[in-house]
Amino acid sequence: MRTTLWALEGLEHLLLGRGQRVARRNAWAAVLEDRRRARARSEAERLLGSAAAPPKSHATIPGRPPGRPPARPRPPA
């Protein structure tokens, strides 16, 4: 793997000028940073969404005790 990387860097050195190599590396670093921020943002949204959501219980159904699921309808006979 490292040999391939060194070969690619050598080829890059031959084909591109110094400014283009720096620009390419800076662009790749920016892409990786954007991906890291996107992962962090989605994780934060997931945590905030789960914290803001009310607990799932059946206590909101009038006449039902908390924690008891609604009765299933009976199949037609």
C-alpha positions as CSV (number, residue, x, y, z in Angstrom):
1,M,0.0,0.0,0.0
2,R,2.8,2.4,0.9
3,T,4.7,1.6,-2.2
4,T,1.6,2.5,-4.3
5,L,1.2,5.7,-2.4
6,W,4.9,6.6,-2.9
7,A,4.6,5.8,-6.6
8,L,1.5,8.0,-7.0
9,E,3.2,10.9,-5.1
10,G,6.3,10.5,-7.4
11,L,4.1,10.7,-10.4
12,E,2.2,13.7,-9.0
13,H,5.6,15.4,-8.4
14,L,6.6,14.8,-12.1
15,L,3.3,15.9,-13.6
16,L,2.2,18.7,-11.4
17,G,3.9,21.9,-10.3
18,R,4.4,22.6,-6.6
19,G,1.4,25.0,-6.5
20,Q,-1.0,22.4,-8.0
21,R,0.2,19.8,-5.6
22,V,-0.4,22.0,-2.6
23,A,-3.8,23.0,-3.9
24,R,-4.8,19.4,-4.4
25,R,-3.7,18.4,-0.9
26,N,-5.5,21.4,0.6
27,A,-8.6,20.5,-1.3
28,W,-8.5,16.9,-0.1
29,A,-7.9,18.1,3.5
30,A,-11.0,20.3,3.1
31,V,-13.1,17.4,1.8
32,L,-12.0,15.2,4.8
33,E,-12.8,18.0,7.2
34,D,-16.3,18.5,5.6
35,R,-17.0,14.8,6.0
36,R,-15.9,14.9,9.7
37,R,-18.1,17.9,10.4
38,A,-21.1,16.3,8.6
39,R,-20.7,13.2,10.8
40,A,-20.5,15.3,13.9
41,R,-23.6,17.3,12.8
42,S,-25.7,14.2,12.1
43,E,-24.7,12.7,15.4
44,A,-25.6,15.9,17.2
45,E,-29.0,16.0,15.4
46,R,-29.6,12.4,16.3
47,L,-28.8,13.0,20.0
48,L,-30.9,16.2,20.1
49,G,-33.8,14.6,18.3
50,S,-33.8,11.6,20.7
51,A,-33.6,13.9,23.8
52,A,-36.4,16.2,22.5
53,A,-38.8,13.4,21.6
54,P,-41.3,12.6,24.3
55,P,-41.0,9.1,25.7
56,K,-43.1,6.5,23.9
57,S,-45.9,5.4,26.2
58,H,-49.5,4.6,25.8
59,A,-50.5,6.9,28.6
60,T,-51.8,9.5,26.2
61,I,-54.7,7.3,25.2
62,P,-57.7,8.3,27.3
63,G,-58.8,5.5,29.6
64,R,-55.7,3.4,29.3
65,P,-53.3,2.9,32.1
66,P,-49.7,3.9,31.4
67,G,-47.4,1.3,29.8
68,R,-50.2,-0.9,28.5
69,P,-50.4,-1.2,24.7
70,P,-53.7,-0.8,23.0
71,A,-55.8,-3.9,22.4
72,R,-55.5,-5.5,19.0
73,P,-58.6,-5.7,17.0
74,R,-60.1,-9.2,16.8
75,P,-60.0,-10.9,13.4
76,P,-63.4,-11.4,11.7
77,A,-65.0,-14.8,12.4
